[in-house]
Amino acid sequence: MDCWPLFDLRIVTPRLQLRYASDADIDELMTLAARGVHADDFMPFGIPWTRTEQPLLQWQGMQHHWRTRAALSPESWTLPFAVREDGVLVGTQDIKGTSFPVTGAVSTGSWLGRAHQGRGIGKEMRAAVLHLAFDALGAQVAETSAFADNGPSVGVTTSLGYKDNGWWLDDREGKPARHRRFLLERNDWLPRRRDDIQVDGLEPCLPLLGLA
């Protein structure tokens, strides 16, 4: 799409395709979210959006994505990707930058539908956006966080070379919970760089990200 080139931005791995989320993707993502993202007795998110009743869950999800798109600027941007395996939507992976030309720093967040968890997809889609960040955009550092008891998320993070970067006590549904920070520096990512990940459609998007 000529007027919003981000719609043509894709990251392709041998297993997954990540595409900047269109309205149709977002609609499908919210249907997927309504089927379940985590067990009822656990909350992996600082904002417990998955507790929202339907159809408000879907409505608010659509509004969140539209706000994210509308708020994008060279100074502060979030790129939400719809993640597909063999054409099937499995979840979403985002990457964020603030004053990126100055800081070279990004952060990431993601979720998978429950039916698609436990098969290594989370690690593969994180590796995809890290390739976009470090290889295509020239990032210097990537940050992420997870609740200390979110074993799958912490496992993905540490397996990709992130190091501990402290923690804070978060309010998780009215109870204190330890939230761990992680940091991946460029020099720690480079030995893990993969040659089988491809980024398509990036060049027309660079002015939107402050990288003209």
Secondary structure as the mmCIF struct_conf table of DSSP 4:
data_model
#
loop_
_struct_conf.conf_type_id
_struct_conf.id
_struct_conf.beg_label_comp_id
_struct_conf.beg_label_asym_id
_struct_conf.beg_label_seq_id
_struct_conf.end_label_comp_id
_struct_conf.end_label_asym_id
_struct_conf.end_label_seq_id
TURN_TY1_P TURN_TY1_P1 ASP A 2 CYS A 3
HELX_RH_3T_P HELX_RH_3T_P1 PRO A 5 ASP A 8
STRN STRN1 ARG A 10 VAL A 12
BEND BEND1 PRO A 14 ARG A 15
STRN STRN2 LEU A 16 TYR A 20
HELX_LH_PP_P HELX_LH_PP_P1 ALA A 21 SER A 22
HELX_RH_AL_P HELX_RH_AL_P1 ASP A 23 ALA A 34
TURN_TY1_P TURN_TY1_P2 ARG A 35 ARG A 35
BEND BEND2 VAL A 37 HIS A 38
TURN_TY1_P TURN_TY1_P3 ASP A 40 ASP A 41
BEND BEND3 GLY A 46 ILE A 47
HELX_RH_3T_P HELX_RH_3T_P2 TRP A 49 ARG A 51
BEND BEND4 THR A 52 THR A 52
HELX_LH_PP_P HELX_LH_PP_P2 GLU A 53 GLU A 53
TURN_TY1_P TURN_TY1_P4 GLN A 54 PRO A 55
HELX_RH_AL_P HELX_RH_AL_P2 LEU A 56 ALA A 71
STRN STRN3 SER A 73 SER A 73
TURN_TY1_P TURN_TY1_P5 PRO A 74 GLU A 75
STRN STRN4 SER A 76 GLU A 85
TURN_TY1_P TURN_TY1_P6 ASP A 86 GLY A 87
STRN STRN5 VAL A 88 THR A 98
BEND BEND5 SER A 99 SER A 99
HELX_RH_AL_P HELX_RH_AL_P3 PHE A 100 THR A 103
STRN STRN6 ALA A 105 LEU A 112
HELX_RH_3T_P HELX_RH_3T_P3 ARG A 114 HIS A 116
TURN_TY1_P TURN_TY1_P7 GLN A 117 GLY A 118
BEND BEND6 ARG A 119 GLY A 120
HELX_RH_AL_P HELX_RH_AL_P4 ILE A 121 HIS A 131
HELX_RH_PI_P HELX_RH_PI_P1 LEU A 132 ALA A 136
BEND BEND7 LEU A 137 LEU A 137
BEND BEND8 GLN A 140 GLN A 140
STRN STRN7 VAL A 141 PHE A 147
TURN_TY1_P TURN_TY1_P8 ALA A 148 ASP A 149
HELX_RH_AL_P HELX_RH_AL_P5 GLY A 151 SER A 159
TURN_TY1_P TURN_TY1_P9 LEU A 160 GLY A 161
STRN STRN8 LYS A 163 ARG A 172
TURN_TY1_P TURN_TY1_P10 GLU A 173 GLY A 174
STRN STRN9 LYS A 175 GLU A 185
HELX_RH_AL_P HELX_RH_AL_P6 ARG A 186 TRP A 189
HELX_RH_3T_P HELX_RH_3T_P4 LEU A 190 ARG A 192
BEND BEND9 ASP A 195 ASP A 196
STRN STRN10 GLN A 198 ASP A 200
BEND BEND10 GLY A 201 GLY A 201
HELX_RH_3T_P HELX_RH_3T_P5 GLU A 203 LEU A 209
TURN_TY1_P TURN_TY1_P11 GLY A 210 GLY A 210
#
